Amino acid sequence: MKLVVINPALKERHRNIISETAGKAGIDVCFVAREEEIPDDFSDTDIIYGPGIKTAAESRDLKWLCAHSAGVDYLLKPGSFANSDCLLTNSAGAYGVSIAEHIIAVSLMMMRHIDDHFLQSQNGRWGMPVPQRSLKDSRISVLGTGDIGSCFARRAKAFEPETIVGINRSGRSSEPVYDKVISSDKLDSVLPETDLLVMSLPDTPETRNILSKERICLLPKEAYIVNVGRGSAIDEDALADRLESGMLAGAALDVFRTEPLPSDSRLWNTRNLLITPHVAGNLTLDHTIDKNVEMFCEDLISFTEGRPLKHLVDRNRGY
C-alpha cells in the first residue's frame, strides 16, 4: 500500500510521526510539496494526505483522500473522483484555535478602531480618541456551532458578553457555552438582537446566500459581521451597500465568493470593511499542524485496521 503526503508546511517531526505510523502498517510513504512532484512509482497511490485534486480525478487506484483543509467543497463537484468509492475525510477540528483567535482579533480591531489608528500612524498623524465598543455586554450570535464557532464562543465568554446565541441546522448543541441554541430557520428572529454576528459555515446548498440582502437589513445599525466560513454565505453587494450607507457599523471578511478577490472588486474600497486574504486558518500555527497530523494518523490506523474513519465527510451534507 502507498501513501502520498502533499504538504510543504510539515516539519521533520510531523514527517517522522506519519512515517512511523505508516511503517507499522507496512505502508510506503512519499512526501512532496506539490501534486505535480508525485513520482511515477507513486502514481498508483492508495492514499493521499493533502489536496490531491488532479490525482483524485484521474486515478481509479485511489482509495482514500484526506484533505488537510476543513472545507472540502472543491472536492464535492461532479467528476472530482475517478473512483466513486474513494473515501473522503477532512481536517475539521484542527483549525478552531487559529480561526477563533482571528475572529477575536478582527472584532476588537473594528470595535476599538485599531485599523484607523494604525493607518493614521502610518501617515505620521497622532489620532484623536473616538467612541469605542466592547465585547463586554455585547449580544453575540454564532452562525455555525462546529469546532470553529464553539472555539470562538468559549474565548468570547471571557469578555463577559450579554449573550452568546448559537445557530445551526438542528437547533441543538452539546456545547454549554451558548446561552441558547436555535435552528437556522429561526435566524431572522435573532438578527435584530445581534451586535456581533460571527459566521463559520461550510459551503452547502443550505448555507449559500444565507445572509441575504433582506437578512443583512435586519441587523442593527451598530452591528458587526465577521465571516470566516465561506464567501458564498453572504450577499456581498448587499453588504457593501449597507456599509456604504452607514447602516452597519463594520464587517470583517476573510472569505469571498471569488478568491483571490479581483482587483476591480468594489469591496476593496468599501468603507468600514476589513479584508484579510483567507488567512484565518491555514497551516500557519504549530498547534494547527500538530492537530492536523494527529487527526490524519488516527484515521490512518483505523483505515489499515478496517475500522470506520472518524473524520469521514458526509458527501450529501457537504462536510
N, C-alpha and C positions, 0 to 999 in steps of 0.2 A: 504494500500500500504506500502511496506517495502523498506528501503534503507540501504545498507551496505557500509560503508566507510572504505577503506583499505589504511591507510596512517599514518605510525608512526611519520612522520615529523610534523604533525599538532600540534599546540599549543592549549591551552584551549580556547583562543579567537576564533580560527578557528572552533573548535568543537561547540562552542556556536552559531556562525553565521550559521553553517549548521543546527544545531538542531532547531534554531529559524525559519529558512526558511522552513524546512521540517514540523515543527509543525503547521505552518499556513495552510499547505495543508493537515493536518491530516496524515502525513507520519511517520511511526515508524522508528527510526534510531538506527543502531548498529555500533559502532566503533571498529575496530580490527586492529592489527598491521600486520597480515599476513592472507592470504586467508584461511589457514588451521585452523584459530581460529574462523571462522564463526560458530555461534551456530546453533543447529538443527532447532530452531524455525525461523531462518532466511535463511534456505537453499532454500526456495522458494522465495527469494527476487526479487523484481521487478526492482530495480536499484542498480548498483554498481558504486561507485566512487573510482577508483583505478585500479590495474592490473586485477584481476578477471579472469585470463585466464582459470583456471580449471572450474570455475562455468559457464562461458560463453559456454564452450564446452559441458557441461553436462546438463544445466538447460534450459528447454523449457519455464520456467516462466519468465526468464529474458527479460525485455522489453527495457532496455537502459543500456549501459555500457559507462561511461565517463572515459577515460584514463587520468591520471594526467600527462602523457608524451605528448610531441609534436608529436613524431613519433609513428605510430601505425602499422608498417609493420608486427610486430609479431602477430597482431590480424586480419590480412587480408589473412592468409593462409587458404586453403580449410579445412573445418571442425572446424573452430575456434568458430562457434556459433551453438548451438543446435537449437536455434530459429532463422531462417533465416531472420525474420522480426525485430530482435533486432536492435535498433538504436545504432550507434557508434559515439561518439564525442571525440575530443582530447583537449589538452590544449595548442595548438599552439597560441602564443601570450603572454604567461606568461614568456617565457624564454629569450626574447630579451635582456634585460638589463644584465643579468648574462653572457650570451654567448658572447655578444658584448664586455664586459669588458675582458673576457678571450682572445678573438681574439686580442684586443689591447695589452694585456699583453704579449702574446707569440710572437707577431710581434716585439715588442720592445726588448724582450729578444734576439731574433735572430739577429735583425739589430744592436743591441748595444753589442752583445756578453756577455750578463749578465750571461748566463748559464756557459760560460767558466770561467769568473772571479769568479763565485761562487765556481766552482769545485777547482780552484786554491787556493781560500781562505780556503776551507775545508782541504787542504793539507799544510796549513801554508805558502803558497807562495804569494808574492806580485807581481801580474801580471804586464805586460807591456801594454801600450796603443796600441790598434790595430785600423786599419781603420774601421769606423762605417758607417752605412747607416741610413737614416731618412725616416719617413713617409712624411715629407715635400718634396714636388716636386716629390713624387712617383706616378707612374701610377698604380692605384688600380682597379682590376676587381673583382666584386662581383657576383659569380655564385650562384644564388638563391636570389631573391629580396623580400622574405617574411619578416615576423617580425624580424627574426634574422639578415638577411643580411642588411636590411634597418636600423635597430637599430645600427648596426656596422657602416654603411656608415655615418649616422648622426654624430656619435662620431669622426670618422676618418676625417670628413670635418674640424674639428677644428685644425687638424695638417697641414692644407694647402697643401694637395697633388696636383699634377699637374692635375690629372683627377680621377674621380670615375665613372667607367662604370658598369652598371647593366646588367646581362644576365639572361633571363628567357624564358619560353616557348613561350610567346606571343610577346615578344619584346616591351612590354608596361608596364608602371608603373605610378601610380599617385604620387609617392614619388619624390619631387622636388630636393632631394639631389644629384641625379645622373646627371652627365654631359650629358650622353646619355644612352639609354637602347636598347639593341639588343636582338634578339631572339637566342636561344641556337644553332640553326643550323648555326649561323654565329660565333660560338665560336672560330673556327680556325683563324679567321681574327684578333681577339683581343689578343690572347695569345702571339704573338711575341712582342706586345707592352705593356706587363704587368710586373710590378716589384713585385707586391704582389697580389696573387690570393687567394681569400677567398671563401671557398665552404661551403654552408649551405643548402644542398639539402636533400630531403626525399629519401627513398629507393623506387624507382618505376622502371618498365622496361626501361623507357627512361633515367633514371639517372645512371643506373648500368654501370660501366666502362666508364662513360662519359669522365673522364680524363684518356684516354688510353695511351699506350706507345708512339704512334705517336703524340698525343697532348702534352704529357709531354716534348717531344723533341722540340716542337715549342716554349716553354718558353725560354727567355734569360738566359744565364749562371748566371746572377746576380739576378734572380727571387727567390721569396719565395712563398711557398704554406702553407695555413692554412686550415685544414678540420675539421669542427665541425658538419657536417651533418650526413652522413652515410659512413662507410668504403667501402661499395660496389661501391662507385663512383670512386675509384682510383685503377689503376693497381699498387698494392703495390710493386711487384717485379721490375717493370719498374722504379718506383720512387726510390727504393733503389739503383738500378744500376746507375741512373742519379746522385744521391747524392754521391755515392762512387767514381764516375768518376770525380767529381768536376765540373760537367756541370750544377749544380743547387746550388744556394747559401745555401738553407736550407728549411726545412719543419717542420711544427708542426701538429701532428696528435692527435686528441682526440678520434677518432673513427676508428674502424678496421673491416676487413671482419670477423674475428673471435675474439670474446670477451668472457672472458679476453684474451689478446694477449698471445699465447702459449710461454712457457719459451724457446723453441728452435727456435722461430721466428728470422729470420735474422735482423728484424727491430730493435731489442734491441741493436745491435752492428753497426748499420748503422751510418756513420758519418753525422754530421750536421742535425740530426733528433731529434726533441724534442717530447717526448712521454708523454701524460697525459692519465690517465685511465678513459675516458668518464666522465669527471667531469666538463666540461664547463657549463653544465646546472644543472640538478638535483634540488631537493628541498632543496637547501642549503642557499639561501638568503631569508630573511623575505619578501622582496618585491615579490619574485617569488611565495612563498606560498600564500601571500595575493592575488595576481593576480589570481593564480590558483583557489583558493576557490571562489573568486568573479565571475569568469567565470562559474564555475560549478553551483553556486547558481542562476546566471542569467538564465541558461538553465533549472535549476530545476523548477523555477517559470513558464517558458514557457511550460515545459513538463506537469505540473499539470493543466495548463490552456488550454492545447490542441493546443498551438501555435508551429510553426516550431522552431527547436533548432538552435541557432546562430552558434554553433561550430561543426555542423554535418560534419562527414567525408564523402567525395566522394569516395566510395569504388573502383570505376573504376580508378580514378586518384591516389588513394593511400594516400591522405591527405585531 
